[in-house]
Amino acid sequence: MAGLNIQDVTKRFGDHLAVDGLSLAIEPGEFVALLGPSGCGKTTMLRMLAGFEQVSAGEIHLGDTLLASAHQHLPPEQRNMAMVFQSYALWPHMSVADNVGYPLKLRGVRGADYQRRVGQALALVALEPYAERTPQDLSGGQRQRVALARCLVTDPAVVLLDEPLANLDRHLRAAMEHSFADFHRRTEATMVYVTHDQSEAMALADRIAVMREGRLVQWATPETLYRAPRTPWVASFIGQGSQLMVAAGRPGQRLQEAELMRGLAAAERTQPVLVRPEHIHVQTAPTHHDVTARVERQTFRGERFELHLRLPGGEALLAYHPHALEEGQQVALILREGWCLEPDQ
Amino acid sequence: MMTPGLTQGSQHRWLLTLLTLIVVLLSLAPSLRLLAEALSDLTQGSDAPLWRVMQSAGTWRALWHSLYTSGLGMLIALTLGSLFAFVITLTDIRGKAWLVFCFMLPMMIPPQVTALSWLQLFGPASPLLKSIGMAPPLGSSQPLYSAEGIALLLGIQSAPLVFLALRTSLLSLPRELVEAARISGARQSQVWGHIVLPVTRSGLIAGAAMAFISSLGNFGIPAMLGIPAGYYVLPTLIYQRMASFGTGVLAEMAALSLLIGVLALAGVALQQHWMGRSRFGLTGHSGRAHDFSLGRYQAGVTALLVLVLLVILVAPLLALVVSSLVPAMGVPLSADTVTLGAYQEVIGRQGATWRAVSNSLWLAGGAALVLMLCSLPLAYRLQRLPPRLQNLTLSIIELPYALPGVVLAIACILLFVRPLPLINVALYGTLGLIFIAYLARFLVVCLKPVTASLAQLDPSLEEAAQLAGAGPWRRLSTIVLPLIAPALFAGGLLVFLLAVNELTVSALLWSAGNETLGVLIFNLDEGGESVLASAVSVLVVLMVASLMLSLSLLSPRLPKGVVPWQG
């Protein structure tokens, strides 16, 4: 197993900087997500890893092998990688078994060994009965599993996944998320997963690279991203929460209840702080020295109500509450903790 | 108060339905008349025209010649067309737009001009060869007056058809299918053999079928190269019999036409079948070139394509230009001999030449205008038909275009050889008959871009206008018309381009004083006036190229596929 090392990689299309000095060190066997809104350069980065795009500057290494630099470009077929495409990319003129076995054929695997390995790969995605069908006969989820089987048949060093769930309905997505996690556990391959869906990335990845306008904004585990997002933009992109200005703390510091409540009451407030809704305690009977807010709107979410609150200073705040409240009602708030953000670049 | 049956909406629908019915009948009438004539008197047994034709050795010889030249031409078209389609669509070769334009030009140049320019290129009298001192000795034969010569030119003329069919197929091949193979470990050459070729094979076969049908119906090339050598294919056989015996042999000619018609329609059916097979229902990012990297072969491959274009396009056109500048055939071109006399003759003198040019311009312009006027309401009505009925109607309208021109011409003669009943007007031997034949033949050319454009139009645009209070005629003129105007205009231009150079139909329908431009070139060459014919042809090529360029300029505002040489 070899790690994937991305050093200062830049990609220019004409005047447009699609990827701007991106550096990531991916451990062997790690499941990594590239996360960001559309147009952030995540797919371009993936295509550079695969070798479909040349890098404009920087280097990509797989273990000790130089895959790509401004002067050198190893073609995709020599990188020992595999890829799952958003559109599945199954060849319509081949049966399911032929699709899965194609990479083996190219590596000169023949005969009984070939049959066994194709059978194993199909068994792993539970598609053995469909071996002789054409891809057109399969449903979306089945096609995606064929694509997955094709990936794992050759034990690639790296598996690349380009928004593999984007074309599936919500129900199938949940099932496929399980198969991906399962697949990763069994193969122990290094996986790079591109998505714009933060919940998908959080559910699957060991580490997430959050990208914006071609740059890396934060590179951390899902838990760190949720608990300690670096900037206001990341904070608003991942999970729910409200951002307030306080007169306390400095970027990268966690504020506890007393400090946070004091900072909120002060006059000169310059530090942005993220408060997650689960850290807000709502009381329905305010006394005069509490921080109060007005209930503007509420949304029923089954297990609880989401309250959209408005502070006297005009700031919006999201909180949870087990019961329905009156719209326009005054409530008292206790903010248990908050996370200080550094300003966006 | 209006009765419910006569509201504005239903009046509108009835008028359009009536128009559609008339058009369908007019499209069907020639074929039905031909069928009736060919199958008439079958009860006479071996004396019936169909049997007489079937028993004649000349028929079978011409049929074999047709199949041989078209088959060989198809192979040449397949080679040239697939070379250009694969290289231009799949690789990162530079100057794609120009390569495509130059490769498509031979399809748009009328066949008689192609034949003439190649005749000027080879042979002992070639002014070009004479000028560079490479002409074969006098008395040696013209190598193009042969079956292989005909096949070569048919191949060059129909190669763009293969190119287009294959290119469409290649462009609809999603990029991911190629990338998935690359990352599975396939080299570029393996990707081509394992993925690209199998997936686009049906496009290749469909293109080949189209090239075959088009060659089978071609008249200009076998007429100019075959008749001097006594080598007859089916269309030239009909022409020659009609020229010698006149309308007396119409029944037999109808039987012969039926034979070509059936062959051509079988080819169309084959092509439709394979086009259907090529639709895999592919998903992914298609419509993009695949950018196989040519690397160190870039210069070599570019040189090969340019060389092919030099041979099939530039050299014959150069020969044509040289021929138009010499005082007489056989005189080498030099500073002393160069003359614009032929052009002065063509443009300056108010003779047969000028008459033919103005006839063709009037016919083509008139046909384009009338067809543009019909196409919008017709397409609008067709779009509201159930899909199966719509396809059937489109097939009927396409029939006069799909049939070889000779077949349509014979059918039109049969329809109009007697004066029209009731009004007692004789159309046979007038420009009117050619005009009607052009309308029937080119309607589908004008209609196709309009239906394509209408199909792309979001129905809610019209629904919004309807809610705003616009009646059907107003919606048609203020919402639909402005949006599809570019497609309508493009359709009209295409009709003009094809009609102004038309030879096959007019060769059988013209009469003294009613020549067309196509017939003029043919007659001038037959009468030995090659220099004048070359001058007219040079002007025709210039006109074709400039019409093609103006269509290219229009293409950003048109649905995909309307301008044939732009993907």
Chai-1 contact restraints between the chains, C-beta under 6 A:
chainA,res_idxA,chainB,res_idxB,connection_type,confidence,min_distance_angstrom,max_distance_angstrom,comment,restraint_id
A,A50,B,I183,contact,1.0,0.0,6.0,A-B,restraint_1
A,F52,B,E179,contact,1.0,0.0,6.0,A-B,restraint_2
A,P76,B,R182,contact,1.0,0.0,6.0,A-B,restraint_3
A,P76,B,I183,contact,1.0,0.0,6.0,A-B,restraint_4
A,E77,B,R182,contact,1.0,0.0,6.0,A-B,restraint_5
A,E77,B,G185,contact,1.0,0.0,6.0,A-B,restraint_6
A,E77,B,A186,contact,1.0,0.0,6.0,A-B,restraint_7
A,E77,B,R187,contact,1.0,0.0,6.0,A-B,restraint_8
A,M81,B,I183,contact,1.0,0.0,6.0,A-B,restraint_9
A,M83,B,I183,contact,1.0,0.0,6.0,A-B,restraint_10
A,F85,B,E176,contact,1.0,0.0,6.0,A-B,restraint_11
A,S87,B,E176,contact,1.0,0.0,6.0,A-B,restraint_12
A,S87,B,T283,contact,1.0,0.0,6.0,A-B,restraint_13
A,S87,B,G284,contact,1.0,0.0,6.0,A-B,restraint_14
A,A89,B,E176,contact,1.0,0.0,6.0,A-B,restraint_15
A,A89,B,L177,contact,1.0,0.0,6.0,A-B,restraint_16
A,A89,B,A180,contact,1.0,0.0,6.0,A-B,restraint_17
A,W91,B,L177,contact,1.0,0.0,6.0,A-B,restraint_18
A,W91,B,I195,contact,1.0,0.0,6.0,A-B,restraint_19
A,P92,B,F280,contact,1.0,0.0,6.0,A-B,restraint_20
A,H93,B,P198,contact,1.0,0.0,6.0,A-B,restraint_21
A,H93,B,V199,contact,1.0,0.0,6.0,A-B,restraint_22
A,Y102,B,S184,contact,1.0,0.0,6.0,A-B,restraint_23
A,P103,B,S184,contact,1.0,0.0,6.0,A-B,restraint_24
A,P103,B,G185,contact,1.0,0.0,6.0,A-B,restraint_25
A,L106,B,G185,contact,1.0,0.0,6.0,A-B,restraint_26
A,L106,B,A186,contact,1.0,0.0,6.0,A-B,restraint_27
